[in-house]
Amino acid sequence: YVAVRSISTEKDLREVFADYNDRPESAEQTGDLWKNNPSANFWPIRGGWSTPYTIVNNANMILDALNNIELPQASENKIEAEAKCLRAFAYFQLVQLYGDLPLRVEPVRSLDETRKEKSSQEDVYNLIINDLAFAETNLPEVAQDQGRLYKFAAKALLAKVYLATAGFPMSNTANYALARDKALEVINSNFELMDDYSQVFHNSDY
């Protein structure tokens, strides 16, 4: 969960494109964007790649470790569900930005293991959907702790994934109905929105 707090894929890139609408000399490191040539070391591009893969690798390490320990089945399923949901979240960020990706389901423990061919977007989305389906089935109805994943978080993310895959470039139009149905499961649950949106940012122990 720690790496999720640092994920820069959405917030940093949104900030960059907001900067892009101003003069390039008035904001940090936007000159390369004006030239349509951001380098791999450009901070939001770098963070948008490395932080989600940190989440992926952490999740893969947990999943690998589960093969070597004995836990009650319910506890093991819950841990696996959390790890897979976080992995799916990270890959969803990556595939939307970068398309075809190195698809990793085993932990990386050496420099040599970082070299891997890309997999297709279809394969990446298949893993995301399978991970979220497992998470949806095995996560608890209510979050164990504030900020912890639970069933309806997985359902909501799955609705977004179905919606994304229904459009370009995957064009799996049957997924529009799946996105609708999954979103309705969340809407029709006991989930309640706050009357004051600002309270979302003041309802935390952290």
N, C-alpha and C positions, 0 to 999 in steps of 0.2 A: 504493500500500500504506500510506502514512503515515496517511491518513484512517481506515483500518480500525482502527488502534490507538485512535482517538478515538471510535469509534462508541458511542453511548450508548443506543441503542434498547433493548437487552435489559438490560444491567446497571443503568442508571439507573432504568428503570421498575420493575424488580424491587425495587430499593432503596426506591422510593417506595411500592410496595404493601406492603412490609414495614413501613415507617414508618406506613402507614395503619392497621395493626393495633394501633398504640399510641395514646396520647393525642395529639391534633393539636398541642398546645403543647409536646410533648416532642421533636419532630423538625422538621427544616427544611422550610418551605414546604408543609406538608401540609394546611393549613386549607382551601384551595380544593378539595382532593380530598374532604374530609369534606362539603363543600357540593355535591359533584358538579359543580363548575364550574371546572375548571382553565383558566387563560388560555393563549393562544398563547405568552406569554412565560415560562410556567412552565418551569424549566430542563430537566427531562427530556423534556417535550413538544417544546420548541424543538430540543433536541439530537437527539431521535428523528426529527425531520423534516429538519433542515439537514445533519447529518453524512452520512446515506445519499445525499442529493442531491449533496453534494460528491463522493462516490465516483462517482456516476452521471456528473457533469459531467467529472470527470477521465478517466473511461473513454471518454466520448464525444469528448473532445479527442484522446486517443490514436488512437481509431478514425478520426477525421477526418484526423489527420496521416498515417496510413498510406496515405491516398489520394494523397498528394503526395510520397512518397519511394519509392525503389527499394531493395528488400531481397531477399535470397534467399527464395524462397517459403516454405521451412520456418521461417525466422526470423520472417517476417511472420505466418504462421499462429499461431505460438506467442505472439507479442505480442498479436495479436487475441484469441486464446483467453483469455489472462490478463485482458485488459480486459473481455471479455464475461462472464467468470466473476465478476469483482468487481462489474460492473454488475448481474448477476442476483442476487448476494448482497444488494446494497443495496436493489434493488426488492422482494426477498422480505421484508426487514425492514419496508419501508414499507407494502406491500399488506396485510400481516397486521394492522397497527395502524390504517391509515387507509382501507382499502377502495379506492374509485375514486381515481385519481391523475392528475396531469399526467404523461404518458408522454413522456419526452424521449429521442430517439436522436441528436440533434445538440447540439453544445456551445453553452452560453449565454455570450455575450460582451458583452451589454449589458442594462441594466435593462429596456428594452422587451421583450426576449426572455424575460423571466421570466414574462410573462403568458401563460398557456396554459390551455385548457379541460381538464377531467378526462377521462381515458379509463376505460373499464370495467375491473373487476377481471379479467375474462376476457382482455382485451387485454394487461393487465399480465402475467398469468401466461403467456400465449402467448409474450411476449417473453422472459420468464425461462427458459421451457423451451427455446426456440430457442437462446438464448445458451448455456445449459448443455450442450445437445447439441453445439454447435460446440466448446465448451471441452473436453468429454469426448473428442472425436475428436482434437483437436489439441494438448492439453497432454501433456507428457512423462510417462512411466510413473513416474519418480522426480523429486522436486523438485530443481530446479537448485541452490537454496540453501535453508537452513533457513527455514521460514516462507513459502516461495514456493509458489504453487498448482501442483498436479499433477493427473494424471488422476483419481485416486481421491477427491480432495477434491471435484471436480466431480460425480463419481458419487454421493458421499454427500449433497451438497446437493441433487442432482436427486431422490434418494429422498425427502428431506424435502419437497420441493416437490410431488412426486406425492402424498404422503400428505396434505399440506395441501389440495390441490385435490380429493381424493377426498371430503372431508367438507364441512361447511357453511362458506361459502355456495355454493361452486362445485358440489358434489355430483356430481363426475365419478367415480362409483364404480368405473369400470373402472381408474382410476389406483391403486386399492389393490394390484392385481396388479403394476402397473408399479413401485410403491414397493417391494414385496417383492422383486421380481427385481433391482432396482438395488441394494438394500441387500445382497442375497446376493452380488452381484458384489464388493462391498467386503469383506464378511465372508470370502469364499472366496479373496480375494487373499492376497498375502504380508504384508499389514498385520498388525502385531503390537501388542497392548496391553502397556503396562508393568505389571509385577507390583505396583508401588507407585504409586498414583495421584498421590501428592504429587510424584513426580519429574517429572510433566508440567510443573510450574511451576519446575523447576530445570534444565531441559534446553534452555537458551537462551543464545545469545551476547549478548543485548541487555540 
